[in-house]
């Protein structure tokens, strides 16, 4: 049994349909299209999709020359209600005929009948901005607990502005009925939510961050900056929705999610630095790092903590001494220490040395996951898609001073 889209909409908008003043040409179009979907019993919280066909041949010059032929192919559609979930006040209908996509948005101001029938019509709606599953990193937390988010993306044709929404991983997981992975690897927590992005159909689980103008900056990209909560070891998601001048926008669920995290501020304890005589290499510096936190080491599977050596003249400030060499620590040994050795013959002939260590860089993707950055997608202003998050260096070790120092 078929029903017109006009008849299909009535039970979906029980309190609003008769109070919306549909423009005559839109009412004619909706009455002209029919679907085989069962007649709904009431408002639907999730978008509905299916196909429609024409009852008879017709052409509407007011809709970008849209031609509907009952003998032609079925036209895919997606229907999303707007307003409160239990008492929707309008709808957005996305049609995909051969002539090109068509978006019809109708919102009835039910609480103000005199303003009913607000129409936004745009053909076509802007295409969503591509996204990558790779975790992006904000700036570091400041004293207020906030972090700077700075993103950019190429302009989407037809977009006059971009609405940016932020969702916390825990809230989105609840919305999806998922359990967050019990892992210190932030990218592993983000991945299942990114995969299920198209199931997040409404804005209820998101916070509106702001809008970016449609005009690109001097580098040809759209730029957006905001301050976001900088909770420790948390994952968040951004969704960028392009909006046309007339208000049409792609369905919310088709706009991908951008996973992001705030870099940690944990530093290892200062290492110890001493020297010994290696039979093969002669005088050799040895870095020993203790007290590294296991959960922060586990946050970078396969990675190793790093060290660097600074050399300087006697009396120089240890914080500004030049970095002479760096590398990975090995370990842990039976005492839980991570170590590295560097022959003095392989470094500059500085008399005074200090060592620093840091935790391994956190990955942008979970172990065993391969993905390329999206072509022409959302990326960080500072850095690149796919960059790991490097840790902060420890305070310098106590100095090791050569016996030949003067």
N, C-alpha and C positions, 0 to 999 in steps of 0.2 A: 504494500500500500504506500502510495506516495503522498506527500504533503508539501504545500508551498513553503518557502522559507518564511513568508509572512506568518503563516499559521504555525510554523515550527517555533517562532520566536515568542508567541503569546504565552505559553505556559512557562517559558524561561523567565519572563518579566511580568509576573502576575500582578504586581502592584504598580507597574510603571508603563506597560505597553500602551494602554488606552490613553495615557496622559502625555505621550510623546507625539509631538506634531511632526510626523515624517514628511519631508519634502515629497511632492507628488511623483517626481521621476524615480526617487528611491523606492517609494511604496510600490510603484509599477514594476520595478526591477525585482523586488523581493517576492511579489505575487506571481511573477513570471517564471521563477525558478523553483524546482521541486526536488525533494530528496527522498530516499528510501529509508532514512534513519527512523527508528521508532519515535513516536511523539513523546517528548519528555514529560515527566510528571511534575516538574517544578524546577527551580533554579539549579544550575549545575556549577559546582565550585571549580571544576577543571575545564579547560577548553575542549570543545567538541570539534570533530573533524569528520569529513566524509566527502561525498561528491554530489553535485547538482546537475540537472539537465533542464533544458528549456521546454516549456509546454507547447510553444509554437515559434516559428521563425520570427525574429525581430532584430532590430538594430537600434542602439541608443547612442546617438551622437554626443550626448552629454557625458559619456563615460569613456573618453579617449577612443571613440569610434568602436566600442565594444560590440562585437557581433555574436549573437547567441543563436545556434542552430540545433533543433531537436535531433537532427541526424548526425550531428558532429560528436566529438568526444565529450565524455563527461568532464565537468569542471571541478577540480579539487577545491575544497573550501575549509577554512578553520574559523570557528566562532568563539569569541571570548566575551564573557559578561564583564561589565565594569560597575563600580560602586560596591556597597556592602555585600558580602557573600550571601547573606540570608535575604537580602532585599535589593537585588541589583537594579540600577537605574539606567543602564544603557548597554551598548554592545559595540564590539569591533568585529567586522566581517572581512576576512581576507579571501579573495577569489583569485584563481590563477588560470584565466582563460588563455587561449592561444595568442590573443592580441597583446597580452602583457598583464602583469599583476595589477590588481585593483583592491584598494583598501577603503572600506566605508566605516566611518566612526560616527555613532549617534549617541548622544548623551542627553537624557531628559532631566531637567532640573525639577524633580518631583516636588521639592519643598517650595518651589516658586513657579507655579503653573504659567505665569505670564512669560517666563523665559524658557519654556519648553522648546525642544526641537533644535538644540544647538548642533550644528553639523560641521564636521571636519572631513574634507574629502581631498585625498592626494593620490596621484597616480604617477609612478609607483611609490610605495614606501621605501625609504632608504634601506640598503642592505646592511645587515649586522656587521660589526667590525670583527674580523677574525681574532681568535685568542689561542694561546698555547697552554698546554698542561704544565709547563715549567713554572716553578715557584719564582716569583719576583720579590725583591727585597726593598723595603722602605729605608728611610734614613734611620739613624739611631734614636732611641728614646732621649727626650730632653728632661729637664728637671720637673716639668709639669706632667710627665708620664705620657706625653704625646709624641708622635713621630711624623715626619713629613713624607707624604706620598706624592711622587712626581711621575706622571705617566704621559706618554704621547702616542699618537697613532695617525696614519694617513687619513685624509678626509674621505668620508663616505659620500658618493654622488647623491645629490638631492637632499642632504642633511643640512638643516639650518642651525641646529644646535644638538648637543648631546647631553642626555641625563645620565648621571653616574650614581649608582647604588652600591652600598657596602653591606656585606653579610658576614657575620661571625660564623666560623666553622661549626661550632657547637649548636648554634641555633638552626643552621641549615641542615645539619645532620638530623636533628630532631624532626624538622619538617619533612625530610626524606625517609624517616624511619630507619636511619643507619646508626650504627655504633662507631664512634671514632676509633681508629686503630690505636691500640695501646702500645705506642712506640715513640721513642724520642726523635725519630726521623720526621721532621715537619712535612717534607714532601710526601711521605707515605700517608700522613693524615689528610693531606689535601687531595690526593689522587682520586679516591672513590667519590668524593663530592663533585670534582670536576667532570668525571665520567657521567654523572647523573644530572648534569646541568639542565638538560631539557625537561626534567621533571619538576623543576622549580618554576612554576607557571605564573605565580603572583608576586607582588611586591611586599606582602605582609611580613616576610622573614628578613627583609632588607631595611636598611636605613638610607634615606636619600642624602647623598653627600653634597650635591650641587650640580651645576650645569657648566659645560664648556661651550664657548661660541663656535659657530660653524666655520669661521674664517681661519685658515691656517696661519701659523707664525712664520717668521722669516725662513725657517728651515723646511717649510712645506708640510709640517705636521700640526695636528691639533694638540694643544697642551692642556693638561689639567693638573692642578696641585690642590692638596687638601691636607689637613692634619687629622690623623686617625689615632685611635687608642693604641698604646704601645705595651699592652700586657705581655709578660714574659712567656716565651715558648708558645705563643698563640698563632693561629692561622686564620686569615680572613680572605674574603673574595670580593672582587669588584665586578660589576656588570655595567657595561657601557651601552646605552640605548640611543641610537641616532633618531632624531625627530625632524620631519619635514616642516616646511614653513606653514603648511596648513594644519599641522598637528598630527599627521599620520606617522606611525612608527611601526617597525616590525614587531611581531608577537614577542612578548617579554622572554618567553622560554627559548626563542631562537638566538638570543644574544648570549654569547658564550660567557663563561666565568674566567676571571683572571685571578689565580691564587697568589697570595702575597703574605709575607711574614715580616715582622720587625726583627732586625738582627739582635742577638743576645749581647749582653755587656759583661759576660763572665770572663775573667782573666785567670790563668793559672797562677799559683804561687811563684815567686821568683825562683829560678833554678840555682843550683850550685855549679861553680866553675873551678876546676883545678887542672893540674897538668901532671903528666908522667912521661917517662922515657920509653918510647916504643922501640924494640930492637930493630925493626925494619925502617921506621920513619924518623926516629929521633924524638926530640921534644914534641909532645902532642897535648893539645887542649882537650878536656873532657867535660861535656855538659851533662848534668844529671838533674832530671825534673821529677819531683815527687808531688803527691797530693792531687794529681789530675782526677777530675770527677768522672766516674765511669759513664754516667748518663750523657755527658757532653762528648765523650769519646764515641759512644754508641750512636750519637746523632749524625755521625759521618761514617757510615759503614765502608770499610776498606781503606779509609783514610788514616793518616798517622799525624800525631802532633808535630809541630815544626819548631825549629830553633833558628836563631841568627846570632852571629858574633859581631860585636862592635869593637873596633880598635881605636886607640887614641894616644896622644902624648900624655905624659904624666901631668896631673893637675887639670886636665880638660874635663868639662862637664860630661858625665857619663850618658846623659840623655841625648846629647847631640853628637856623640862619637860616630864615626862613619861605619856603616854596615860593610863588613869585609867578606863575609860568606854566610850561607844559610843552607838549610836542608831539612830532611825528615829525621825525627828521633826514632829509635828502635826500642822495642820492649813490648810489654813491661817485663822486668826480670822478676826473680823470686821475691824481691822486696817491694815490688810494685813501682820500681823506678824506670823511667825512659831515658835513654842515653844517646849521645853522639860523640864521636871523636874527630878531631881535625888536626892534622900535623901542622905545626907552626911553619914548616918549610913551604906549605901550600898557601900561606896567607901573607899579608903585608907585614913588614917588620915593626909592628907597633909594640911599645913596651907595656901598655895597659889594655886589658881586655875585659869586656862584660858580655854576658849571655842573656838572651830573652827567649821565651817560648810562648807558643799559643796553641789552642785547640785546632784540630783539623777543620778545613772549610766544609760547611754543610752543603749538601748537593741540592740542585734544583729539581731533580727527579728521583723517585725511589729507586733502590737498587734493582737492576734487571729490567728497568723500563727504558725503552728507546723512543724518543719523540723529537721531531724537528721543530724549531720555532715556527709559528704560523707566518705565512707569507703576507706581509702588509698588515700585521696585527698590532695589538697593544704591546708596548714595550716600555721599560723604565727610561727616564730621561738620563739618569746617571748609571752607566753600566750597559749590559746587554742581556737579552733573553738567554737563559741557560747558564749564567754566571753562578758559581757557588758563592756562599756567604763566608768570607774570611773572618776568623776570630780576631780578638784584640790581643795585642802583645802584653805579656806580663811586665811587671817592673823589672829593671835590670838586676842581674845577680850582683853579689859583692865582687869587687874587682879582683882579677888575677894579675899580678904585676911580675914582669920578667925580672929575673935576678940581675939582668944587665941594664935595667932601667936606671936612668940618672935623673 
